[in-house]
Amino acid sequence: MPLRFVIEKKIPRAQGRAGTLLTAHGTVKTPAFVVVGTKATIKALTPEQVRDLGAQIILANTYHLYLEPGDNLVKKAGGLHKYMNWPGPTMTDSGGFQVFSLGAAYGKELSKITKITDPSFLLSERSSDSELPRLAKIGDDGVSFRSHLDGSLHYITPEKSIEIQHNIGADIIFAFDECTSPAENLRYQEEALGRTHRWALRSLEYHKNSKNGSKQALFGIVQGGREERLRKKSAKVLSEMKSQGGSSFDGFGIGGSFAKEDMSTAVKWVNETLPEEKPRHLLGIGEPEDLFLGVENGIDLFDCVAPTRNGRTGTLYTRKGKINITNKQFQNDFSAIEEKCDCYTCRNYSRGYVSHLFKAKEMLAATLGSIHNLRFIISLVEEMRKSILTDSFFGFKKDFLSEYLR
Amino acid sequence: MPLRFVIEKKIPRAQGRAGTLLTAHGTVKTPAFVVVGTKATIKALTPEQVRDLGAQIILANTYHLYLEPGDNLVKKAGGLHKYMNWPGPTMTDSGGFQVFSLGAAYGKELSKITKITDPSFLLSERSSDSELPRLAKIGDDGVSFRSHLDGSLHYITPEKSIEIQHNIGADIIFAFDECTSPAENLRYQEEALGRTHRWALRSLEYHKNSKNGSKQALFGIVQGGREERLRKKSAKVLSEMKSQGGSSFDGFGIGGSFAKEDMSTAVKWVNETLPEEKPRHLLGIGEPEDLFLGVENGIDLFDCVAPTRNGRTGTLYTRKGKINITNKQFQNDFSAIEEKCDCYTCRNYSRGYVSHLFKAKEMLAATLGSIHNLRFIISLVEEMRKSILTDSFFGFKKDFLSEYLR
């Protein structure tokens, strides 16, 4: 078994739980926030800074590393852990999401949450006619797409995605899936979901029959958009899926582009169906209010670029909501970003100084902002875990959100 | 006395020496390389990273901090040490060099060494007629100049420069000087040098009569271009200069734009004249071959942006000379940047990984490059110091440069 998961305690009358995930490179106490290191580096931070702020596990990106520097190079370098100097637990996503978003929307950068309200993206992601330029083409066997870096043509199948993830060598890898837009019609959603399930089986077969099958854990990805029936079907199909040798998935990802109000319903449907004893990862979600909903409904792992992206642009988390540290009022403010925060930034620097760094476009701004935001989110998830263990989750949720969202 | 300097050992038949500088915020073993933190931050690094690579003292920039965030704000924040989280020894330059370079060359960025061969800069720096736009205007009382940030008009006198440096609060501050181009004619050099000396005396008077006079050390700046007579005169005048209360400078800077081949001669002239018992800082010099010449000729302190600027752009020091890590050949090279280097970067990352970070425009590239280059230079100066203490300076110099410059 490349992975073990132990549930320590459950939230009474809810699906949420606190647990421990044991990987080949160390242990993760859950629920846990997975720090995103897209291109085998957490932007603006050293791995030691990431570890020191309490991160237990990081996620690198299959699509990006396949294109640059290339998964074969990462393998030659001794694998992801050694290449990037992160000896702890790691994940790679399957590349599906990026193939359909970056590969499709050549030259554009899109966040998962905004997609749903951005009609231009919905059009560029997939259009039913051939009038619009399309960079990703979906066939039943795989996807051809153009690199967002240089426009070169590539073709990824489920087997290829797994092979790339073998070369990268993370502890947890994901099955190749089609990430559909929730704006697609039902007929397309069903068709895409069928494809995602066929690809999941091919990913599972390929992985479990390889020598990496016993070293790396494989998670299947539940899709199904906003449809209860499809979400539940997807969770059931993937839960029961077995390779010819009888292997099943080691855990599950929940994918898709969620509208804010849909997310917790979709998670609930899915987690009611997924086997309780296996870990569940909600892909691309990381705002405080969403983390509470996810944890409550049984999510063990989250990843999101929001804390680091916000951190690099000066949007910083406080218990009273987000602030934009570049606002003039903070230049003369010599208090910490968040009084109750124990992060390196808050222990050593004032709002005024961080504001100065952003204004002067100094790189340390991004470092200090990312450290604070990541620590804020990670310490929030640590507190959620503690509250589960002490039977006080809902009290903590109420206290935190009443201050944060007021 | 805001500063003590003890010479521990001299190079036989040369002016070079190893010593200890005692400041209000700690001790500096000399010769020492001073790390430049222009805007109260060492670009791309935390203060802890700077300390861990062996830096003993840092230099912030009066001109830049005066414009942004303002010296009064730094004072209000508790001074430079507290504001930027660097508890060790600090310096500020006088702002003279930047007023004449950045203030004059609005919108341009210029390195000290290249100035001499860049005719467009020489013209823009000062022109004898009024046809060219000039942003800095020199009067006998001070300099008016336009901010390179927003074009706003400012006026700095020697007293104002010292007042700004009091507000910033570094352990060692510099007298306000006029930094002339070596391309100026002799008549102008003499005139400017006279002004620099009058400004030095005003800086000395103002500082030593203030309450900060006993807390911060003041260095005078020797100018005089490429002229032996002027350099020696400047060194003599500043050595003998005394305030009305009988105070003299606590140490000396050697300023000016040097051509590579002039530097060591100018330093030699000056240091033959300066009092042996006081520390000497060569301003803006930091390439390995120049450091050897400086140390040999009696320089105790150096500062330069080259290691960090090179580090941010991928030009990295090795014992065999500089390499451009972004070159294709390094992508598949999994050895350390420099085998013999003990820095964080070389201990944990390969050339291939650092190359990938630069190619992918990741911020960690600048961090790892700066750490390596600074450690390379600082460890070189540490070795020079050790070689002085063990009477082997010239042997070390020969060995190092024969490999480095071949």
Interface residues (C-beta under 8 A of the other chain):
Chain A: K39 A40 T41 I42 K43 A44 L45 T46 Q49 E68 P69 L73 K76 A77 G78 Y83 M84 N85 Q331 N332 F334 Y344 N348 Y349 S350 G352 Y353 H356 L357 K359 A360 E362 M363 L364 A366 T367
Chain B: K39 A40 T41 I42 K43 A44 L45 T46 Q49 E68 P69 L73 K76 A77 G78 Y83 M84 N85 Q331 N332 F334 Y344 N348 Y349 S350 G352 Y353 H356 L357 K359 A360 E362 M363 L364 A366 T367
